[in-house]
C-alpha cells in the first residue's frame, strides 16, 4: 500500500490528498536525506545477479549551493524490488570536481529502502555556486555510470548565459528517444521537463516499441512503467549529462485527470485517490527531487534563481486544479466546448493552480530577482479558438478552460511589473509560439509576455492541414506546427532570448537525424517574438 494516501478516503479535498498522511511522508523523507553514515552492507553481504544501476543515474532540483543525486537499485526484474528482499541496502556516493574522482568534494553512504523501491535521493548541500561536478554510486563491487551536474550562480550574482532545454510527452510506444541524443550534444545547463514522463496505458496502434497493455493502477504497476521508460539508453544519458527540473502532467496518473477527479482511458477504479497516491509515490521514487517536497504533500511548484539573469518557476497544474467544465455528456476528462453554452466557464472560483499555489506565484512575482522570468508549466497558455468566424470553440483541459485563473496570472504579471516573462509548455504534441495577452477578448490587448509551447519527444501529433486558418483566428500566435517531434532550446543572455525548435527526422528511428524547424529572438524588456 502506498505511503501517500495510506488508507485514504474519498472525502479528501482538492487541496491534495497527500496532506492527510504527513506522518507517512515524513517517515519516507527521513530515509532519503544525505549524511546517514551506515555499515557498508546493512543487510549483510550483497550478491549481485545483474547491474543494480540498470536504470541509470540522474540529478535535479539545482540550487546555487545544492543539488539532488538520484538512482534506484534494481536486480533481476527491473520493475520490482522483491529481489533485494526486505532489508535496506547501503549505497555509497561520491561527488568530485573531475570525472576521474581524483579531486573529491563530498562522499557518503545512504540507505536504499524497500518501502521506497530502493530509490536513493541524496541532497548534497554546501557546494560552491556556478560549478560543474561529477558523481557516481557504488553497491558492493558494482559502480554506476558517472553523471555530470551543476550548481547555479548565486542569487544576485552576474551571469551572462543560460541554456535551458525543454521537453515533454515521451510515449514509449510511439518512438525512440533519439531526440535526447541530440539534446545532449546541445550541452544545456539544465533540462526543464514539463510533463508526461510516462504514459499510464499501453496497446497503442502501430507501436514502435511494446509496453504492457494491462492498465497501470497499483504502485508496482507504476514502478514497472517508470523502470521500462528509464531503461532507454538515450534518456539515461541525458539524465546523466546535466540537472533536470521536473514537473508532471496527467499521464503520470491518468489521462485528463483533474485534482482529485479521475480522467479517461482504462477501467474505472473504486478509489481514484488511492490510484493517484500510488502514482505520486512512484513519481517521487523515480525523479531527482529533494525529500523536502514530501513535507507539505508532493509539492512540485518551485522557484530557483540563476544569478540575476533569470528566475525559473516550475508550476503544477494538475494536482490542485478544478474539474474541467462542461465535458460532453457529463463525462470525466476533456473535450472541446462552446463557452457560450457553458455556465461554469467564467466561474472565478475555478482554478488551474489552486489558491495556495496562486498566492505563492504572486509572492514570487513580487520578489522579482532576474532579467528574465521563466514560467515552466504543462501546456499552451494562450487562447486557441478552433472555430473560424463567429463564436468560439475552446479546449476545456488547458488554460482556455480556466480563463479567470489565467487572467489572475496575467494581472499579477502586470501588477508586479514582472521582468520579461517567458512561458514554456508542453502537452499538446505540437509547437506553438506567440505572445501572451493581457486580455484575449480584445484583439488590441497588450502583450505581457511571450510563449514557447514545445512539441513532444515521441508522442504522436496531428496534421498541419487547416492550421493556417487556426493561426489566422488566433493572431497572437506567430507560428505553430503539429507534425514534428523534438524539443526546444532557450538561450538567455542579459540582452536577448534565442529559442530554437529542434525536430527529429523520424522519432520511429533510434538513429534519427535532427534539424532546426524555426528560430526566434526576443529582446529583454520587450514582449515581442521575432522570427530569426
VOVEXKE-790622 format. One record per residue (C-alpha): x, y negated, z; residue number from 1; residue in three letters. Coordinates in nm, 3 decimals, always signed. Layout:
REM residues N
         x         y         z     k     r
         X         Y         Z   NUM   ALA
...
This chain:
REM residues 532
         x         y         z     k     r
    +0.000    +0.000    +0.000     1   UNK
    +0.146    -0.341    -0.091     2   UNK
    +0.268    -0.577    +0.179     3   UNK
    +0.092    -0.871    +0.010     4   UNK
    -0.275    -0.848    +0.096     5   UNK
    -0.226    -0.543    +0.319     6   UNK
    -0.583    -0.422    +0.367     7   UNK
    -0.717    -0.749    +0.224     8   UNK
    -1.089    -0.815    +0.197     9   UNK
    -1.281    -0.965    -0.091    10   UNK
    -1.371    -1.272    +0.116    11   UNK
    -1.028    -1.430    +0.062    12   UNK
    -1.027    -1.792    -0.050    13   UNK
    -0.895    -1.936    -0.374    14   UNK
    -0.605    -2.085    -0.178    15   UNK
    -0.434    -1.749    -0.203    16   UNK
    -0.487    -1.406    -0.058    17   UNK
    -0.120    -1.390    +0.037    18   UNK
    -0.159    -1.634    +0.327    19   UNK
    -0.375    -1.390    +0.522    20   UNK
    -0.091    -1.148    +0.579    21   UNK
    +0.202    -1.373    +0.660    22   UNK
    +0.347    -1.133    +0.915    23   UNK
    +0.398    -0.872    +0.645    24   UNK
    +0.561    -1.129    +0.421    25   UNK
    +0.794    -1.248    +0.693    26   UNK
    +0.896    -0.891    +0.763    27   UNK
    +0.986    -0.839    +0.398    28   UNK
    +1.159    -1.176    +0.381    29   UNK
    +1.378    -1.069    +0.670    30   UNK
    +1.502    -0.772    +0.469    31   UNK
    +1.627    -0.981    +0.177    32   UNK
    +1.833    -1.263    +0.324    33   UNK
    +2.209    -1.273    +0.279    34   UNK
    +2.455    -1.215    +0.558    35   UNK
    +2.336    -0.881    +0.701    36   UNK
    +2.667    -0.704    +0.759    37   UNK
    +2.592    -0.333    +0.765    38   UNK
    +2.763    +0.004    +0.754    39   UNK
    +2.871    +0.092    +0.402    40   UNK
    +2.604    +0.362    +0.368    41   UNK
    +2.313    +0.302    +0.603    42   UNK
    +2.155    +0.634    +0.509    43   UNK
    +2.474    +0.841    +0.503    44   UNK
    +2.674    +0.947    +0.200    45   UNK
    +2.507    +0.847    -0.126    46   UNK
    +2.511    +1.094    -0.413    47   UNK
    +2.456    +0.918    -0.742    48   UNK
    +2.297    +1.111    -1.027    49   UNK
    +2.272    +0.814    -1.266    50   UNK
    +2.364    +0.446    -1.283    51   UNK
    +2.194    +0.278    -0.984    52   UNK
    +2.221    -0.059    -1.164    53   UNK
    +2.039    +0.054    -1.479    54   UNK
    +1.801    -0.245    -1.453    55   UNK
    +2.088    -0.492    -1.465    56   UNK
    +2.163    -0.798    -1.256    57   UNK
    +2.020    -1.149    -1.252    58   UNK
    +2.048    -1.483    -1.079    59   UNK
    +1.799    -1.763    -1.032    60   UNK
    +1.644    -2.033    -0.816    61   UNK
    +1.955    -2.251    -0.862    62   UNK
    +2.030    -2.545    -0.634    63   UNK
    +2.333    -2.772    -0.611    64   UNK
    +2.470    -2.558    -0.328    65   UNK
    +2.293    -2.221    -0.359    66   UNK
    +2.175    -1.952    -0.596    67   UNK
    +1.992    -1.619    -0.563    68   UNK
    +2.157    -1.298    -0.687    69   UNK
    +1.932    -1.004    -0.777    70   UNK
    +1.946    -0.637    -0.859    71   UNK
    +1.729    -0.333    -0.796    72   UNK
    +1.867    +0.013    -0.731    73   UNK
    +1.717    +0.295    -0.934    74   UNK
    +1.806    +0.660    -0.957    75   UNK
    +1.691    +0.930    -1.198    76   UNK
    +1.346    +0.784    -1.269    77   UNK
    +1.368    +0.406    -1.329    78   UNK
    +1.010    +0.330    -1.230    79   UNK
    +1.016    +0.456    -0.872    80   UNK
    +1.226    +0.469    -0.559    81   UNK
    +1.146    +0.822    -0.444    82   UNK
    +1.488    +0.947    -0.549    83   UNK
    +1.650    +0.734    -0.281    84   UNK
    +1.434    +0.873    -0.003    85   UNK
    +1.314    +0.659    +0.286    86   UNK
    +1.649    +0.524    +0.404    87   UNK
    +1.770    +0.172    +0.331    88   UNK
    +2.081    +0.160    +0.114    89   UNK
    +2.374    -0.069    +0.188    90   UNK
    +2.472    -0.276    -0.116    91   UNK
    +2.787    -0.487    -0.123    92   UNK
    +2.803    -0.804    -0.332    93   UNK
    +3.080    -1.036    -0.443    94   UNK
    +3.088    -1.390    -0.579    95   UNK
    +3.405    -1.528    -0.735    96   UNK
    +3.541    -1.815    -0.942    97   UNK
    +3.675    -1.578    -1.206    98   UNK
    +3.548    -1.277    -1.397    99   UNK
    +3.829    -1.061    -1.260   100   UNK
    +3.727    -1.142    -0.900   101   UNK
    +4.081    -1.248    -0.812   102   UNK
    +3.955    -1.576    -0.663   103   UNK
    +3.675    -1.468    -0.429   104   UNK
    +3.424    -1.719    -0.293   105   UNK
    +3.185    -1.512    -0.080   106   UNK
    +3.101    -1.148    -0.025   107   UNK
    +2.874    -0.943    +0.197   108   UNK
    +2.658    -0.635    +0.243   109   UNK
    +2.278    -0.625    +0.239   110   UNK
    +2.011    -0.358    +0.270   111   UNK
    +1.813    -0.239    -0.031   112   UNK
    +1.497    -0.118    +0.140   113   UNK
    +1.241    +0.134    +0.014   114   UNK
    +0.944    -0.089    +0.104   115   UNK
    +1.078    -0.341    -0.150   116   UNK
    +1.156    -0.077    -0.416   117   UNK
    +1.525    -0.104    -0.320   118   UNK
    +1.541    -0.452    -0.469   119   UNK
    +1.811    -0.689    -0.348   120   UNK
    +1.781    -1.068    -0.321   121   UNK
    +2.096    -1.240    -0.194   122   UNK
    +2.051    -1.610    -0.120   123   UNK
    +2.409    -1.735    -0.145   124   UNK
    +2.449    -2.077    +0.017   125   UNK
    +2.726    -2.325    +0.091   126   UNK
    +2.851    -2.330    -0.268   127   UNK
    +3.023    -2.618    -0.444   128   UNK
    +2.796    -2.818    -0.678   129   UNK
    +2.816    -2.806    -1.056   130   UNK
    +3.023    -2.486    -1.070   131   UNK
    +3.006    -2.162    -1.266   132   UNK
    +3.057    -1.838    -1.071   133   UNK
    +3.076    -1.464    -1.136   134   UNK
    +2.904    -1.195    -0.928   135   UNK
    +2.858    -0.819    -0.905   136   UNK
    +2.716    -0.548    -0.679   137   UNK
    +2.850    -0.214    -0.559   138   UNK
    +2.695    +0.105    -0.416   139   UNK
    +2.944    +0.376    -0.332   140   UNK
    +3.166    +0.417    -0.639   141   UNK
    +2.913    +0.252    -0.872   142   UNK
    +2.973    -0.108    -0.978   143   UNK
    +2.715    -0.322    -1.154   144   UNK
    +2.764    -0.530    -1.464   145   UNK
    +2.920    -0.869    -1.395   146   UNK
    +2.684    -1.163    -1.400   147   UNK
    +2.756    -1.531    -1.450   148   UNK
    +2.567    -1.803    -1.269   149   UNK
    +2.599    -2.166    -1.171   150   UNK
    +2.505    -2.435    -0.926   151   UNK
    +2.356    -2.767    -1.038   152   UNK
    +2.514    -3.110    -0.986   153   UNK
    +2.420    -3.262    -0.651   154   UNK
    +2.111    -3.486    -0.645   155   UNK
    +2.220    -3.837    -0.734   156   UNK
    +2.544    -3.722    -0.898   157   UNK
    +2.626    -3.821    -1.253   158   UNK
    +2.553    -3.553    -1.514   159   UNK
    +2.595    -3.602    -1.886   160   UNK
    +2.444    -3.288    -2.038   161   UNK
    +2.189    -3.021    -1.951   162   UNK
    +2.087    -2.738    -2.183   163   UNK
    +1.759    -2.563    -2.099   164   UNK
    +1.638    -2.261    -2.295   165   UNK
    +1.266    -2.197    -2.252   166   UNK
    +1.083    -1.875    -2.333   167   UNK
    +0.764    -1.679    -2.267   168   UNK
    +0.549    -1.384    -2.373   169   UNK
    +0.770    -1.078    -2.432   170   UNK
    +0.531    -0.795    -2.519   171   UNK
    +0.735    -0.473    -2.520   172   UNK
    +0.527    -0.301    -2.786   173   UNK
    +0.538    -0.594    -3.029   174   UNK
    +0.911    -0.601    -3.086   175   UNK
    +1.269    -0.602    -2.965   176   UNK
    +1.430    -0.876    -2.758   177   UNK
    +1.684    -0.977    -3.021   178   UNK
    +1.587    -1.339    -2.954   179   UNK
    +1.775    -1.313    -2.625   180   UNK
    +2.092    -1.206    -2.804   181   UNK
    +2.080    -1.533    -2.995   182   UNK
    +1.979    -1.732    -2.686   183   UNK
    +2.286    -1.601    -2.507   184   UNK
    +2.503    -1.748    -2.785   185   UNK
    +2.349    -2.089    -2.712   186   UNK
    +2.520    -2.089    -2.367   187   UNK
    +2.233    -2.256    -2.179   188   UNK
    +2.281    -2.391    -1.829   189   UNK
    +1.951    -2.238    -1.724   190   UNK
    +1.657    -2.044    -1.870   191   UNK
    +1.304    -2.154    -1.781   192   UNK
    +1.077    -1.854    -1.824   193   UNK
    +0.717    -1.970    -1.847   194   UNK
    +0.508    -1.660    -1.810   195   UNK
    +0.403    -1.316    -1.939   196   UNK
    +0.725    -1.138    -1.849   197   UNK
    +0.535    -0.809    -1.876   198   UNK
    +0.204    -0.705    -2.028   199   UNK
    -0.014    -0.502    -1.798   200   UNK
    -0.163    -0.286    -2.073   201   UNK
    -0.030    -0.056    -2.341   202   UNK
    -0.169    +0.105    -2.650   203   UNK
    -0.126    -0.185    -2.894   204   UNK
    -0.192    -0.118    -3.259   205   UNK
    +0.115    -0.060    -3.477   206   UNK
    +0.360    -0.067    -3.185   207   UNK
    +0.729    -0.122    -3.247   208   UNK
    +0.812    +0.035    -2.911   209   UNK
    +0.590    +0.251    -2.695   210   UNK
    +0.465    +0.152    -2.349   211   UNK
    +0.241    +0.371    -2.132   212   UNK
    -0.122    +0.327    -2.233   213   UNK
    -0.257    +0.401    -1.884   214   UNK
    -0.373    +0.084    -1.707   215   UNK
    -0.134    -0.091    -1.469   216   UNK
    -0.330    -0.112    -1.146   217   UNK
    -0.123    +0.004    -0.849   218   UNK
    +0.208    -0.110    -0.705   219   UNK
    +0.403    +0.180    -0.854   220   UNK
    +0.240    +0.110    -1.193   221   UNK
    +0.366    -0.248    -1.191   222   UNK
    +0.709    -0.140    -1.070   223   UNK
    +0.735    +0.107    -1.357   224   UNK
    +0.627    -0.158    -1.610   225   UNK
    +0.895    -0.402    -1.491   226   UNK
    +1.153    -0.124    -1.498   227   UNK
    +1.060    -0.048    -1.860   228   UNK
    +1.091    -0.411    -1.968   229   UNK
    +1.416    -0.463    -1.777   230   UNK
    +1.572    -0.162    -1.948   231   UNK
    +1.615    -0.372    -2.264   232   UNK
    +1.989    -0.448    -2.309   233   UNK
    +1.941    -0.793    -2.465   234   UNK
    +1.712    -0.904    -2.181   235   UNK
    +1.963    -0.771    -1.927   236   UNK
    +2.249    -0.956    -2.097   237   UNK
    +2.057    -1.284    -2.097   238   UNK
    +1.975    -1.248    -1.729   239   UNK
    +2.344    -1.191    -1.661   240   UNK
    +2.451    -1.496    -1.862   241   UNK
    +2.306    -1.781    -1.653   242   UNK
    +2.048    -1.851    -1.380   243   UNK
    +1.676    -1.831    -1.458   244   UNK
    +1.391    -2.041    -1.319   245   UNK
    +1.076    -1.830    -1.313   246   UNK
    +0.703    -1.871    -1.321   247   UNK
    +0.426    -1.636    -1.428   248   UNK
    +0.107    -1.647    -1.632   249   UNK
    -0.178    -1.397    -1.648   250   UNK
    -0.032    -1.072    -1.784   251   UNK
    +0.184    -1.024    -1.477   252   UNK
    -0.152    -0.929    -1.319   253   UNK
    -0.435    -0.908    -1.576   254   UNK
    -0.520    -1.089    -1.897   255   UNK
    -0.703    -1.419    -1.831   256   UNK
    -0.740    -1.373    -1.456   257   UNK
    -0.801    -1.696    -1.264   258   UNK
    -0.707    -1.728    -0.897   259   UNK
    -0.891    -1.453    -0.711   260   UNK
    -1.118    -1.379    -1.009   261   UNK
    -1.039    -1.085    -1.240   262   UNK
    -0.974    -1.117    -1.609   263   UNK
    -1.024    -0.886    -1.905   264   UNK
    -0.868    -0.567    -2.054   265   UNK
    -0.862    -0.238    -1.871   266   UNK
    -1.105    -0.088    -1.622   267   UNK
    -1.280    -0.287    -1.353   268   UNK
    -1.134    -0.228    -1.009   269   UNK
    -1.323    -0.216    -0.683   270   UNK
    -1.086    -0.464    -0.517   271   UNK
    -0.917    -0.709    -0.753   272   UNK
    -0.746    -0.874    -0.454   273   UNK
    -0.556    -0.550    -0.393   274   UNK
    -0.455    -0.526    -0.758   275   UNK
    -0.332    -0.885    -0.754   276   UNK
    -0.143    -0.821    -0.432   277   UNK
    +0.034    -0.521    -0.584   278   UNK
    +0.123    -0.721    -0.894   279   UNK
    +0.259    -1.009    -0.687   280   UNK
    +0.475    -0.778    -0.480   281   UNK
    +0.620    -0.613    -0.790   282   UNK
    +0.687    -0.956    -0.942   283   UNK
    +0.888    -1.066    -0.639   284   UNK
    +1.077    -0.738    -0.631   285   UNK
    +1.198    -0.786    -0.989   286   UNK
    +1.274    -1.158    -1.004   287   UNK
    +1.568    -1.363    -0.870   288   UNK
    +1.356    -1.551    -0.616   289   UNK
    +1.468    -1.650    -0.269   290   UNK
    +1.287    -1.492    +0.024   291   UNK
    +1.152    -1.829    +0.136   292   UNK
    +0.890    -1.813    -0.143   293   UNK
    +0.717    -1.550    +0.073   294   UNK
    +0.678    -1.763    +0.380   295   UNK
    +0.373    -1.955    +0.255   296   UNK
    +0.245    -1.694    +0.016   297   UNK
    +0.421    -1.617    -0.310   298   UNK
    +0.492    -1.982    -0.388   299   UNK
    +0.640    -2.036    -0.733   300   UNK
    +0.589    -2.410    -0.779   301   UNK
    +0.922    -2.578    -0.723   302   UNK
    +1.137    -2.882    -0.786   303   UNK
    +1.513    -2.896    -0.839   304   UNK
    +1.731    -3.187    -0.945   305   UNK
    +2.012    -3.161    -1.198   306   UNK
    +2.213    -3.455    -1.066   307   UNK
    +2.039    -3.775    -1.162   308   UNK
    +1.999    -3.658    -1.521   309   UNK
    +1.680    -3.456    -1.475   310   UNK
    +1.432    -3.320    -1.224   311   UNK
    +1.296    -2.977    -1.320   312   UNK
    +0.946    -2.888    -1.199   313   UNK
    +0.802    -2.538    -1.220   314   UNK
    +0.424    -2.508    -1.187   315   UNK
    +0.194    -2.215    -1.110   316   UNK
    -0.134    -2.250    -1.299   317   UNK
    -0.271    -1.901    -1.226   318   UNK
    -0.263    -1.828    -0.854   319   UNK
    -0.476    -2.122    -0.740   320   UNK
    -0.694    -2.206    -1.041   321   UNK
    -1.072    -2.218    -1.053   322   UNK
    -1.258    -1.965    -1.266   323   UNK
    -1.294    -2.054    -1.635   324   UNK
    -1.614    -2.244    -1.715   325   UNK
    -1.888    -2.112    -1.945   326   UNK
    -1.721    -1.798    -2.073   327   UNK
    -1.961    -1.639    -2.319   328   UNK
    -2.216    -1.405    -2.167   329   UNK
    -2.103    -1.494    -1.815   330   UNK
    -1.809    -1.257    -1.853   331   UNK
    -1.474    -1.288    -1.680   332   UNK
    -1.184    -1.442    -1.867   333   UNK
    -1.161    -1.689    -2.152   334   UNK
    -1.347    -1.797    -2.464   335   UNK
    -1.395    -2.090    -2.699   336   UNK
    -1.653    -2.334    -2.563   337   UNK
    -1.853    -2.631    -2.682   338   UNK
    -1.807    -2.871    -2.385   339   UNK
    -2.137    -3.048    -2.465   340   UNK
    -2.316    -2.724    -2.377   341   UNK
    -2.119    -2.651    -2.057   342   UNK
    -2.241    -2.827    -1.743   343   UNK
    -1.937    -2.744    -1.520   344   UNK
    -1.686    -2.862    -1.782   345   UNK
    -1.626    -3.203    -1.625   346   UNK
    -1.666    -3.096    -1.263   347   UNK
    -1.382    -3.281    -1.081   348   UNK
    -1.360    -3.016    -0.810   349   UNK
    -1.230    -2.757    -1.057   350   UNK
    -0.853    -2.727    -1.067   351   UNK
    -0.572    -2.554    -1.253   352   UNK
    -0.310    -2.601    -0.983   353   UNK
    -0.524    -2.608    -0.670   354   UNK
    -0.544    -2.904    -0.429   355   UNK
    -0.225    -2.826    -0.236   356   UNK
    -0.008    -2.791    -0.547   357   UNK
    -0.161    -3.107    -0.695   358   UNK
    -0.066    -3.301    -0.379   359   UNK
    +0.285    -3.155    -0.386   360   UNK
    +0.331    -3.253    -0.750   361   UNK
    +0.218    -3.610    -0.688   362   UNK
    +0.462    -3.638    -0.398   363   UNK
    +0.740    -3.513    -0.624   364   UNK
    +0.647    -3.770    -0.889   365   UNK
    +0.659    -4.041    -0.623   366   UNK
    +1.006    -3.925    -0.520   367   UNK
    +1.148    -3.958    -0.874   368   UNK
    +1.519    -3.894    -0.900   369   UNK
    +1.602    -3.820    -1.264   370   UNK
    +1.626    -3.991    -1.601   371   UNK
    +1.408    -3.707    -1.734   372   UNK
    +1.114    -3.539    -1.561   373   UNK
    +1.072    -3.183    -1.689   374   UNK
    +0.744    -3.004    -1.617   375   UNK
    +0.766    -2.632    -1.690   376   UNK
    +0.420    -2.474    -1.693   377   UNK
    +0.242    -2.194    -1.866   378   UNK
    +0.050    -2.323    -2.168   379   UNK
    -0.040    -2.605    -2.407   380   UNK
    -0.105    -2.925    -2.213   381   UNK
    -0.260    -3.146    -2.481   382   UNK
    -0.614    -3.116    -2.611   383   UNK
    -0.668    -2.884    -2.908   384   UNK
    -1.006    -2.928    -3.076   385   UNK
    -1.062    -2.638    -3.314   386   UNK
    -1.376    -2.783    -3.479   387   UNK
    -1.318    -3.028    -3.761   388   UNK
    -1.553    -3.325    -3.784   389   UNK
    -1.826    -3.391    -3.528   390   UNK
    -1.835    -3.207    -3.198   391   UNK
    -1.562    -3.012    -3.025   392   UNK
    -1.467    -2.651    -2.964   393   UNK
    -1.205    -2.608    -2.690   394   UNK
    -1.039    -2.311    -2.524   395   UNK
    -1.153    -2.283    -2.162   396   UNK
    -0.849    -2.094    -2.028   397   UNK
    -0.597    -2.375    -2.084   398   UNK
    -0.580    -2.734    -1.965   399   UNK
    -0.867    -2.819    -2.201   400   UNK
    -1.097    -2.620    -1.974   401   UNK
    -0.994    -2.832    -1.676   402   UNK
    -0.999    -3.184    -1.823   403   UNK
    -1.047    -3.370    -1.491   404   UNK
    -0.746    -3.187    -1.344   405   UNK
    -0.540    -3.280    -1.648   406   UNK
    -0.647    -3.642    -1.610   407   UNK
    -0.540    -3.639    -1.246   408   UNK
    -0.195    -3.523    -1.353   409   UNK
    -0.152    -3.784    -1.627   410   UNK
    -0.283    -4.055    -1.394   411   UNK
    -0.022    -3.952    -1.138   412   UNK
    +0.247    -3.986    -1.405   413   UNK
    +0.129    -4.340    -1.475   414   UNK
    +0.074    -4.435    -1.113   415   UNK
    +0.430    -4.348    -1.016   416   UNK
    +0.585    -4.464    -1.343   417   UNK
    +0.749    -4.127    -1.382   418   UNK
    +1.065    -4.135    -1.590   419   UNK
    +1.040    -3.970    -1.934   420   UNK
    +0.800    -3.678    -1.873   421   UNK
    +0.866    -3.367    -2.084   422   UNK
    +0.616    -3.079    -2.072   423   UNK
    +0.738    -2.729    -2.163   424   UNK
    +0.485    -2.449    -2.210   425   UNK
    +0.413    -2.103    -2.349   426   UNK
    +0.120    -1.860    -2.351   427   UNK
    -0.027    -1.926    -2.698   428   UNK
    +0.234    -1.739    -2.909   429   UNK
    +0.291    -2.045    -3.125   430   UNK
    +0.491    -2.367    -3.128   431   UNK
    +0.306    -2.693    -3.058   432   UNK
    +0.493    -3.025    -3.045   433   UNK
    +0.334    -3.356    -2.967   434   UNK
    +0.253    -3.647    -2.739   435   UNK
    +0.083    -3.624    -2.401   436   UNK
    -0.202    -3.876    -2.397   437   UNK
    -0.346    -4.066    -2.104   438   UNK
    -0.699    -4.014    -2.241   439   UNK
    -0.771    -3.759    -2.513   440   UNK
    -1.117    -3.906    -2.570   441   UNK
    -0.955    -4.219    -2.720   442   UNK
    -0.754    -4.198    -3.039   443   UNK
    -0.569    -4.519    -2.943   444   UNK
    -0.473    -4.391    -2.598   445   UNK
    -0.115    -4.450    -2.487   446   UNK
    +0.129    -4.160    -2.477   447   UNK
    +0.260    -4.090    -2.127   448   UNK
    +0.498    -3.807    -2.218   449   UNK
    +0.596    -3.550    -2.478   450   UNK
    +0.520    -3.181    -2.510   451   UNK
    +0.701    -2.876    -2.646   452   UNK
    +0.493    -2.562    -2.610   453   UNK
    +0.703    -2.268    -2.721   454   UNK
    +0.623    -1.955    -2.916   455   UNK
    +0.663    -1.600    -2.787   456   UNK
    +0.972    -1.385    -2.767   457   UNK
    +0.782    -1.096    -2.933   458   UNK
    +0.406    -1.123    -2.869   459   UNK
    +0.215    -1.145    -3.194   460   UNK
    +0.076    -1.476    -3.308   461   UNK
    -0.160    -1.575    -3.584   462   UNK
    -0.164    -1.721    -3.930   463   UNK
    -0.095    -2.081    -4.029   464   UNK
    -0.399    -2.074    -4.253   465   UNK
    -0.622    -2.367    -4.155   466   UNK
    -0.358    -2.511    -3.922   467   UNK
    -0.323    -2.832    -4.123   468   UNK
    -0.691    -2.907    -4.059   469   UNK
    -0.647    -2.842    -3.685   470   UNK
    -0.349    -3.079    -3.672   471   UNK
    -0.549    -3.347    -3.855   472   UNK
    -0.821    -3.312    -3.592   473   UNK
    -0.560    -3.347    -3.315   474   UNK
    -0.318    -3.617    -3.436   475   UNK
    -0.134    -3.636    -3.102   476   UNK
    +0.039    -3.316    -3.217   477   UNK
    +0.308    -3.369    -3.479   478   UNK
    +0.383    -3.005    -3.559   479   UNK
    +0.253    -2.652    -3.499   480   UNK
    +0.341    -2.303    -3.619   481   UNK
    +0.170    -1.975    -3.532   482   UNK
    +0.368    -1.731    -3.741   483   UNK
    +0.719    -1.727    -3.596   484   UNK
    +0.860    -1.573    -3.276   485   UNK
    +1.154    -1.709    -3.077   486   UNK
    +1.242    -1.964    -2.810   487   UNK
    +1.325    -2.331    -2.762   488   UNK
    +1.645    -2.511    -2.664   489   UNK
    +1.624    -2.854    -2.499   490   UNK
    +1.944    -3.060    -2.471   491   UNK
    +1.925    -3.355    -2.229   492   UNK
    +2.165    -3.649    -2.211   493   UNK
    +2.113    -3.983    -2.034   494   UNK
    +2.007    -4.133    -2.369   495   UNK
    +1.832    -3.858    -2.567   496   UNK
    +1.649    -3.528    -2.560   497   UNK
    +1.704    -3.298    -2.858   498   UNK
    +1.483    -2.990    -2.895   499   UNK
    +1.540    -2.708    -3.142   500   UNK
    +1.272    -2.450    -3.217   501   UNK
    +1.470    -2.130    -3.274   502   UNK
    +1.288    -1.848    -3.454   503   UNK
    +1.390    -1.494    -3.533   504   UNK
    +1.361    -1.347    -3.880   505   UNK
    +1.176    -1.037    -3.762   506   UNK
    +1.103    -0.952    -3.398   507   UNK
    +1.049    -0.591    -3.503   508   UNK
    +1.424    -0.555    -3.562   509   UNK
    +1.673    -0.543    -3.274   510   UNK
    +1.939    -0.687    -3.507   511   UNK
    +1.722    -0.972    -3.632   512   UNK
    +1.874    -1.294    -3.758   513   UNK
    +1.783    -1.642    -3.638   514   UNK
    +1.710    -1.983    -3.788   515   UNK
    +1.602    -2.327    -3.672   516   UNK
    +1.237    -2.390    -3.756   517   UNK
    +1.244    -2.759    -3.661   518   UNK
    +1.446    -3.012    -3.462   519   UNK
    +1.312    -3.310    -3.266   520   UNK
    +1.460    -3.609    -3.083   521   UNK
    +1.312    -3.817    -2.800   522   UNK
    +1.472    -4.134    -2.668   523   UNK
    +1.490    -4.167    -2.292   524   UNK
    +1.221    -4.409    -2.173   525   UNK
    +1.011    -4.381    -2.493   526   UNK
    +0.747    -4.102    -2.514   527   UNK
    +0.774    -4.065    -2.890   528   UNK
    +0.871    -3.744    -3.073   529   UNK
    +1.078    -3.789    -3.388   530   UNK
    +1.145    -3.502    -3.625   531   UNK
    +1.517    -3.491    -3.695   532   UNK
